[in-house]
Amino acid sequence: MLKSILAYLIWLSVLGYGAEFQVDHAHSSVEFKAKHMMVSRVPGKFKEFRGHWKLDEKTGKVTELAGTVTAESVDTNNMKRDDHLKNADFFDVSNYPELSFNLRKHNLSTSKMLAEITLLGITKPVLFNAEVSEVIKHPFSNDGKMIQAIILEGIIKRSDFGFGKKYADKIISEKIVIQISLEGRKK
């Protein structure tokens, strides 16, 4: 009897507080911006990525957020530049086919997330401004689909990752803005 009560209480705590979301690729994006010749910001994105997160529904705190990006899928709307970004000067896709993101801490009071970014085999902490939506029922869902969104913006330094190291800061900015917009469906 005691085992049954304990199992029921554990089941209730998991049911009531935790939720897992899978990234909906069609409504999400992973983008970046870097200054070119220190005059204009050139945008880029990745076409292929995947991820998931877990939410403590009682507190609204994201307890896990992880994702990977396929480096080969980089797209700056310029094929010649994309090909250059894929070579050893930048993403070195033959040796480092994926970039990764792993949440370390979500601070609700400051709306910040600390994550580890892995690029070119180097992992560094990056602080992101975070906007986390409420969990809502999708208005066009007949199956009760619940969705949530997370929007992140942070800055990395190229030199921290050895990214484009042979290019001076006057050609490509040292700081690169990372923007991640995720919509996820509750599992």
C-alpha positions, 0 to 999 in steps of 0.5 A: 500500500505504501509503495502504491501511494509513493508511486502515485505521488511521484507520478503526480509530481512529474505530471504536474511540474515537468513538461518536455518540448520538441523543437518545431523546425517550421516555426523556429530559426537559428541565425547570426549576424556579423559585421563586414568591413565594420560597416554592415551587419551580414545575416546568416542562418542554419537550415538544419537544426534540432532540439528540445527543452524541459520546463518546470511548469510550476515555476516556469523555469527551463530546466534543460535546453539542448540543440544541435546545428548542422554546420553544412546548412549555413546560408547567408543568401550568397553561395560563394560566401556560404562555400567559404564559411564551410571550409577550414577558415570558418566552420570546417564542416569536414572536421566539425559537422555540428555545433551544439547548445546546452543550457547550464542555468535559467535565471527567471529574475533576470530573464537570462540563460547561461549556455555552453556553445560548442563550435570547432570542438571548443566549448565556451559559456555564453550568456543569452537574454531569454524570453520564454512564453507561456504554454498555450493550446495551439488555436488550430489544434483538434488534438489539444496540442500545447506549444511554447516559444523561447527566444534567445539572443547572445554574443560570442567572440570569434577569437574564443572559438578560433573561428575565422582566426586569419581574418582581422577584426576590421574585415569581420567583427570579433563579436557575432550576434546569435539569435535563436527563436524556438517554438516547441510542441509539448510531448 
